[in-house]
Amino acid sequence: MTSTTSSAPTLELRALTKRYGARPAVDGLSFECRPGTVTGFLGPNGAGKSTTLRILTGLAEADEGAALIGGRRYRELERPARTIGVMLDAGSLHGGRSGLETLRLVARTLGMPAARAEEVLEIVGLAAAARKRVSGYSYGMRQRLGIGVALMGDPCVLVLDEPANGLDPEGIRWMRRLLRSFADAGGTVLLSSHQLREVEATVDHLVVISGGRLVREGPLEELTAVAGTRVAALDETALRRALDAHGIAFEPRADGELAVSLAPEDMGRLALREQLVLTSLGADVGAGLEEVFFSLTGQEEPIADEPAPALRTA
């Protein structure tokens, strides 16, 4: 990214609702993506992610609420692709054109200099395949080219749907560095993906939806943080009785210990005061993103999303 992004806009969804038939695909969804952050947008199949991204990028209309980019709808932006770069379906790229021809055409459409095409091909690692037809590209190369199309307008916002699909480990590392540097320069990134491990290694903020509704939002570290304390005692009945007496919430764990909503040092003080002999005591390790994701969304019934739209270039 070469533009100045100190004034990059916030993406804001306000009570967004979209219905297809009797059931809502998106149901009162509200969240924000701020400059300087990579926000992971997660949800099971049919959760409403594609519909949300289509509304945000002007490819669908909301029934209620609004999806705003710096306080304005996509279609209200004077030169939208110069503000927000979008990749929703790299598979829609024309196979008969070369990578260079594809980006030069985009440059002409956006009013960018022709030299921007060569510059972006270098950024996405396709300079050596610039004159090769897209039909001869691997899926991972198409993904890189799709990201290149999103970057052509030198935007300060990126919205990418499954950008890591088809990328080899080197490509995934490249994409991670690209998005991190983009955000560190002040840009706003919204990343939708099913690859939870990659999301966990890339994003710093999470939005999780299911059934078209927001189920959790917050910093990655907060959502996967230490949850409390694991504890066991020689006399489990006395331990439970002491916790109940002090109004301390607890739940049984699969390993026979109790998960307690106290810091380990506070649990130790309580045990000393109540003369409990503890057989184990320690911090309850934070859950990984995969565990958090399935715990938040595993019980929801899927709602069919609309088909993914074509790549937005203007």
Order of alpha helices (4+ residues) and beta strands (2+ residues): beta-beta-beta-alpha-beta-alpha-beta-alpha-alpha-alpha-beta-alpha-beta-alpha-beta-beta-alpha-beta-alpha-beta-beta-alpha-beta-alpha
